[in-house]
């Protein structure tokens, strides 16, 4: 009998099986690295202003 194979299965390693093809900072992502929180907030505020002006 193969005692090594007996017992409960091993838990996962808690990591993805593959890397995403469009991960932030990779060569395939045309927009480059992830933006900072300040840049994101500025972009969101500008979009809200533009939407408010259109209405």
Order of alpha helices (4+ residues) and beta strands (2+ residues): alpha
